[in-house]
């Protein structure tokens, strides 16, 4: 696909957003409900703070997540992140990836319906 055509292809553009490192991990973690920055960092696992901040700002710019600041008057205000309705619609994408992985990646018997050990469950 040429770069000129890519601008008009919704699949190409969506893949461009979703393939960014950590994006689907962030979305998956937030499907379980809102989380503060540190809680989200633990749920995502392995993403450094600067990268996580960058991804969150980008997802907020795309209107996929919402950032709420608690105690804005104090020096160390707490940021809480949640999915917008558009972000929640990615549940179907996560479910499709889960189903595909179970069918084609020869997962061990310990893989259970509803999520992976040590991570947020996939909601149904």
PAZAPA-4460 file (N, C-alpha, C; in steps of 0.05 Angstrom, whole numbers, plus 32768, in hexadecimal, padded with zeros to 4 digits):
% residues 124
    n_x    n_y    n_z   ca_x   ca_y   ca_z    c_x    c_y    c_z   seq   type   mol
   8011   7FE9   8000   8000   8000   8000   8012   8019   8000     1      X     A
   800B   802B   7FF0   801B   8044   7FEE   8014   8056   8006     2      X     A
   8027   8067   800E   8021   8079   8024   8009   808B   801E     3      X     A
   8004   8092   8005   7FED   80A3   7FFE   7FD3   8094   8004     4      X     A
   7FD2   807A   7FFC   7FBA   806A   8001   7FB6   8063   801E     5      X     A
   7FCC   8061   802D   7FCB   8059   8049   7FBA   806D   8059     6      X     A
   7FBC   8087   8052   7FAD   809B   8061   7F8F   8097   805F     7      X     A
   7F86   8089   804B   7F69   8085   8047   7F60   806A   804F     8      X     A
   7F72   8058   8058   7F6A   803D   805F   7F67   803C   807E     9      X     A
   7F4E   8038   8088   7F4A   8037   80A5   7F59   8020   80B2    10      X     A
   7F5C   8009   80A6   7F6A   7FF3   80B2   7F88   7FFA   80B5    11      X     A
   7F94   8005   80A1   7FB0   800D   80A2   7FB4   8021   80B8    12      X     A
   7FA3   8035   80BA   7FA5   804A   80CF   7FA1   803E   80EB    13      X     A
   7F8E   802C   80EE   7F89   8020   8108   7FA1   800F   8110    14      X     A
   7FAC   7FFF   80FE   7FC3   7FEF   8104   7FDA   8001   810C    15      X     A
   7FDD   8018   80FF   7FF2   802B   8106   7FF0   8034   8123    16      X     A
   7FD8   8038   812D   7FD4   8040   8149   7FD8   8028   815C    17      X     A
   7FCC   8012   8156   7FCC   7FFB   8168   7FE6   7FEC   8169    18      X     A
   7FF7   7FEF   8154   8010   7FE0   8154   8026   7FEE   8165    19      X     A
   8021   8007   816D   8035   8015   817D   8039   8005   8197    20      X     A
   8053   8002   819E   805A   7FF2   81B5   804B   7FFB   81CE    21      X     A
   803F   7FE9   81DC   8031   7FEC   81F5   8014   7FF5   81F2    22      X     A
   800B   7FFD   81DB   7FF0   8008   81D8   7FDB   7FF3   81DF    23      X     A
   7FDC   7FDB   81D3   7FC8   7FC7   81DA   7FCB   7FBD   81F6    24      X     A
   7FE3   7FBD   8201   7FE6   7FB6   821E   7FD8   7FCA   8230    25      X     A
   7FDB   7FE3   8229   7FCD   7FF8   8239   7FAF   7FF6   8236    26      X     A
   7FA5   7FF2   821E   7F88   7FEF   821A   7F7E   7FD7   822A    27      X     A
   7F8C   7FC0   8227   7F84   7FA8   8235   7F83   7FAC   8253    28      X     A
   7F97   7FBA   825E   7F97   7FBF   827B   7F7F   7FD0   8283    29      X     A
   7F79   7FE4   8273   7F63   7FF6   827A   7F47   7FEB   8274    30      X     A
   7F46   7FD5   8266   7F2C   7FC8   8262   7F22   7FBD   827D    31      X     A
   7F34   7FB9   8290   7F2C   7FB0   82AB   7F23   7FC6   82BD    32      X     A
   7F24   7FDF   82B3   7F1B   7FF6   82C3   7F31   800B   82C5    33      X     A
   7F29   8022   82D0   7F3C   8038   82D2   7F54   8031   82E4    34      X     A
   7F6B   803D   82DE   7F83   8038   82ED   7F93   8052   82F0    35      X     A
   7FA1   8054   8306   7FB4   806A   8309   7FCD   8063   82F9    36      X     A
   7FDF   8076   82F6   7FF7   8073   82E5   8007   805B   82EF    37      X     A
   800E   805A   8309   801F   8044   8313   8011   8029   8311    38      X     A
   7FF8   8028   8316   7FE9   800F   8314   7FE8   8006   82F6    39      X     A
   7FE5   8019   82E4   7FE5   8012   82C8   8001   8009   82BF    40      X     A
   8016   8016   82C9   8031   800E   82C2   8036   7FF1   82CB    41      X     A
   802D   7FEA   82E3   8030   7FCE   82EC   8020   7FBB   82DB    42      X     A
   8008   7FC2   82D4   7FF7   7FB1   82C4   8003   7FAC   82A8    43      X     A
   800E   7FC1   829D   801A   7FBF   8282   8035   7FAF   8284    44      X     A
   8045   7FB5   8298   805E   7FA7   829D   8073   7FAB   8288    45      X     A
   808A   7FB5   8290   80A1   7FB7   827E   80A3   7FD1   826E    46      X     A
   8090   7FE2   8270   8090   7FFB   8261   809B   8011   8273    47      X     A
   80B0   801F   826A   80BB   8034   827B   80A7   804B   827D    48      X     A
   80AB   805C   8292   8098   8071   8298   8096   8086   8281    49      X     A
   80AC   808C   8275   80AC   80A0   8260   809C   8096   8248    50      X     A
   80A0   807D   8240   8091   8071   822A   8073   806F   8230    51      X     A
   806D   8066   8249   8051   8064   8251   8044   807F   8250    52      X     A
   8051   8093   825A   8046   80AE   8259   8040   80B7   823C    53      X     A
   8053   80B2   822B   8050   80B9   820E   8039   80AA   8202    54      X     A
   8036   8090   8207   8020   8081   81FC   8006   808A   8207    55      X     A
   8004   8090   8220   7FEB   8099   822C   7FE3   80B4   8221    56      X     A
   7FF6   80C6   821D   7FF0   80E0   8211   7FE6   80DD   81F4    57      X     A
   7FF2   80CA   81E6   7FE9   80C6   81CA   7FCD   80BA   81C9    58      X     A
   7FC8   80A6   81DB   7FAE   809A   81DB   7F98   80AE   81E5    59      X     A
   7FA0   80C0   81F6   7F8D   80D5   81FF   7F88   80E8   81E7    60      X     A
   7F9C   80EF   81D8   7F99   8100   81C1   7F86   80F3   81AC    61      X     A
   7F87   80D8   81AA   7F76   80C9   8197   7F5A   80C4   81A3    62      X     A
   7F55   80CD   81BB   7F3C   80CA   81C9   7F35   80AC   81CF    63      X     A
   7F4A   809D   81D4   7F46   8081   81DB   7F47   807D   81FA    64      X     A
   7F55   808F   8207   7F55   808F   8224   7F4F   80AA   822F    65      X     A
   7F47   80AB   8248   7F41   80C4   8256   7F53   80C5   826F    66      X     A
   7F5F   80DC   8273   7F70   80E0   828B   7F61   80F3   829E    67      X     A
   7F5E   80EA   82B7   7F52   80FA   82CB   7F66   80FF   82E1    68      X     A
   7F68   8118   82EA   7F7C   811F   82FF   7F6D   8122   8319    69      X     A
   7F75   8112   832D   7F69   8114   8348   7F7B   8126   8359    70      X     A
   7F6F   8135   836A   7F7E   8147   837C   7F90   815A   836D    71      X     A
   7F85   8168   8359   7F95   8179   8348   7FA3   8190   8357    72      X     A
   7F99   8196   836F   7FA4   81AC   837E   7FBD   81A4   838D    73      X     A
   7FC2   818B   8391   7FDA   8182   83A0   7FF1   817F   838C    74      X     A
   8009   817F   8398   8021   817E   8387   8023   8164   8378    75      X     A
   801D   814D   8384   801E   8133   8377   8002   8129   8370    76      X     A
   7FF6   8136   835D   7FDB   812E   8354   7FDC   8112   8348    77      X     A
   7FC7   8102   834B   7FC5   80E7   8341   7FB6   80E7   8326    78      X     A
   7FC2   80DB   8312   7FB5   80D9   82F8   7FA8   80BE   82F6    79      X     A
   7F8F   80BD   82ED   7F80   80A5   82EA   7F77   80A3   82CD    80      X     A
   7F7C   808B   82C2   7F76   8087   82A5   7F5F   8073   82A2    81      X     A
   7F4F   8078   828E   7F39   8066   8287   7F35   8067   8269    82      X     A
   7F27   8053   825F   7F21   8052   8242   7F08   8063   823C    83      X     A
   7F09   8071   8226   7EF1   807F   821C   7EDF   806A   820E    84      X     A
   7EC8   8071   8206   7EB7   805D   81F7   7EC6   8053   81DE    85      X     A
   7ED5   8064   81D1   7EE4   805A   81B9   7EF9   8046   81C2    86      X     A
   7F06   804B   81D8   7F1A   8038   81E2   7F0E   801E   81EB    87      X     A
   7EF6   8020   81F7   7EE8   8007   8200   7EE0   7FF6   81E8    88      X     A
   7EDC   8002   81D1   7ED5   7FF3   81BA   7EEC   7FE1   81B1    89      X     A
   7F04   7FE6   81BA   7F1B   7FD4   81B4   7F19   7FB9   81C2    90      X     A
   7F05   7FB6   81D4   7F00   7F9C   81E1   7EFE   7F86   81CC    91      X     A
   7EF0   7F8C   81B6   7EED   7F78   81A1   7F07   7F70   8194    92      X     A
   7F19   7F84   8191   7F33   7F7E   8186   7F43   7F6C   8199    93      X     A
   7F43   7F72   81B2   7F51   7F62   81C6   7F45   7F46   81C7    94      X     A
   7F2B   7F44   81C6   7F1E   7F29   81C6   7F25   7F19   81AD    95      X     A
   7F27   7F27   8196   7F2E   7F19   817D   7F4B   7F0F   817F    96      X     A
   7F5D   7F1F   818A   7F79   7F16   818D   7F7A   7EFF   81A0    97      X     A
   7F6B   7F00   81B6   7F6A   7EEA   81CA   7F61   7ED0   81BC    98      X     A
   7F4B   7ED2   81AD   7F41   7EBA   81A0   7F55   7EAF   818C    99      X     A
   7F60   7EC0   817C   7F74   7EB8   8168   7F8C   7EAA   8176   100      X     A
   7F96   7EB6   818B   7FAD   7EAB   8199   7FA6   7E8F   81A4   101      X     A
   7F8F   7E8C   81AF   7F87   7E72   81BA   7F85   7E5C   81A4   102      X     A
   7F7D   7E65   818C   7F7A   7E52   8176   7F94   7E4B   8169   103      X     A
   7FA7   7E5E   8168   7FBE   7E5B   8156   7FDA   7E5C   8163   104      X     A
   7FDC   7E62   817C   7FF6   7E66   8188   7FFE   7E4F   819B   105      X     A
   7FEE   7E39   819B   7FF5   7E22   81AC   7FFB   7E2A   81C9   106      X     A
   7FE8   7E38   81D5   7FEC   7E42   81F0   7FED   7E2A   8203   107      X     A
   7FFC   7E2D   8219   7FFD   7E17   822D   7FE2   7E14   823A   108      X     A
   7FDE   7DFC   8245   7FC5   7DF6   8252   7FBE   7E09   8269   109      X     A
   7FD2   7E16   8274   7FCE   7E28   828B   7FC1   7E43   8282   110      X     A
   7FC1   7E48   8268   7FB3   7E60   825E   7F95   7E5C   8262   111      X     A
   7F88   7E6F   8270   7F6C   7E6C   8277   7F5B   7E80   8268   112      X     A
   7F42   7E79   8265   7F2F   7E8C   825A   7F2E   7EA5   826B   113      X     A
   7F2F   7EBC   825E   7F2C   7ED4   826D   7F46   7EE3   8273   114      X     A
   7F5C   7EDA   826A   7F74   7EE9   826F   7F8D   7ED9   8275   115      X     A
   7FA3   7EE6   8277   7FBD   7EDA   827D   7FC4   7EDE   829A   116      X     A
   7FD3   7ECB   82A5   7FDC   7ECD   82C0   7FEC   7EE7   82C4   117      X     A
   7FE6   7EF5   82D9   7FF5   7F0D   82E0   7FEE   7F25   82D0   118      X     A
   7FD8   7F25   82C2   7FCF   7F3C   82B3   7FB2   7F40   82B6   119      X     A
   7FA8   7F56   82AB   7F8C   7F5C   82AC   7F7C   7F48   829C   120      X     A
   7F65   7F3F   82A5   7F55   7F2C   8296   7F49   7F39   827E   121      X     A
   7F44   7F29   826A   7F35   7F32   8253   7F18   7F30   825B   122      X     A
   7F09   7F46   825A   7EEE   7F46   8262   7EDC   7F3C   824C   123      X     A
   7EC7   7F2F   8253   7EB4   7F25   823F   7E99   7F2F   8244   124      X     A
***
